[in-house]
Amino acid sequence: VYVGGAGGIHLRGGDLLGTFETEEELTEIVGAFLQYYREEAHYAERTHTFMERLGIERVRRVIVEDLEERKSLVKRINVALAVASDPWKERVVEAAAVA
């Protein structure tokens, strides 16, 4: 899993967060990273500047090495996702009902 890459005007290769054996572990790592980013990034901060500011070592320590913190981050993102709605899915359902 690579994080913090950027395309466009400011190119930046992603940082290797780690390699993971199972789909379950991969899903947990990605969810934990996304929640950590949601909580720690500055408003409108892109992931590449977030990674430059914090550094891969700090992010890896929180997401990969600290299992208890990772589990806590995953719980928090699951709470957020449980109440989130998908506006595109809603549009598809509405369009199908009209057709």
C-alpha positions in Angstrom: 0.0 0.0 0.0 1.4 3.4 -1.1 0.0 6.6 0.4 0.5 10.3 -0.2 1.3 10.4 -3.9 0.3 13.3 -6.1 -0.2 13.9 -9.8 -0.7 17.1 -11.7 1.6 20.2 -11.3 3.3 18.9 -8.1 4.4 15.3 -8.7 5.1 13.1 -5.7 5.6 9.4 -5.6 3.7 7.7 -2.8 5.3 6.4 0.4 5.2 2.6 1.0 3.1 2.2 4.1 3.6 -1.6 4.0 2.7 -4.9 2.3 -0.1 -7.0 3.8 -1.0 -10.7 3.5 -4.7 -10.8 3.7 -7.6 -8.8 2.3 -8.9 -8.3 5.8 -5.6 -6.8 7.0 -5.5 -4.6 3.8 -9.0 -3.3 4.4 -8.2 -2.5 8.0 -5.0 -0.7 7.2 -6.7 1.4 4.5 -9.6 2.2 6.7 -7.3 3.2 9.6 -5.2 5.4 7.3 -8.3 7.2 5.9 -9.6 7.9 9.5 -6.2 9.0 10.7 -6.1 11.4 7.7 -9.7 12.6 8.4 -8.7 13.4 12.1 -5.2 14.8 11.6 -5.1 16.6 8.3 -5.5 20.3 8.1 -8.7 21.6 6.4 -8.3 21.0 2.6 -4.9 19.5 3.0 -4.1 17.0 0.3 -2.7 13.6 1.2 0.7 14.3 -0.3 1.2 17.4 1.9 -0.2 15.5 4.9 2.4 12.9 4.4 5.2 15.4 3.9 4.2 17.1 7.1 3.9 14.0 9.3 6.4 11.7 7.6 6.0 8.0 6.7 7.6 6.8 9.9 5.0 8.5 12.1 2.1 7.3 10.0 3.5 3.8 9.8 4.0 3.8 13.6 0.3 4.7 14.2 -1.3 2.7 11.4 0.8 -0.4 11.1 2.7 -0.9 14.3 0.2 0.2 17.0 -2.5 -2.5 16.7 -4.7 -1.0 19.4 -4.7 2.5 17.8 -5.4 0.9 14.4 -8.4 -1.0 15.7 -9.7 2.3 17.3 -9.3 4.2 14.0 -11.2 1.4 12.2 -14.0 1.6 14.7 -14.3 5.3 14.3 -14.4 5.2 10.5 -17.0 2.4 10.6 -19.2 4.7 12.7 -18.8 7.5 10.2 -19.6 5.2 7.3 -22.7 3.7 9.0 -24.4 7.1 8.8 -23.0 8.3 5.5 -25.2 8.3 2.4 -24.1 7.7 -1.2 -25.7 10.4 -3.3 -24.8 8.6 -6.5 -26.5 5.4 -5.4 -29.6 7.5 -4.4 -29.7 9.0 -8.0 -29.4 5.5 -9.5 -32.3 4.2 -7.4 -34.4 7.3 -8.2 -33.7 6.9 -12.0 -34.6 3.2 -11.8 -37.9 4.0 -10.1 -38.8 6.4 -12.9 -37.8 4.1 -15.7 
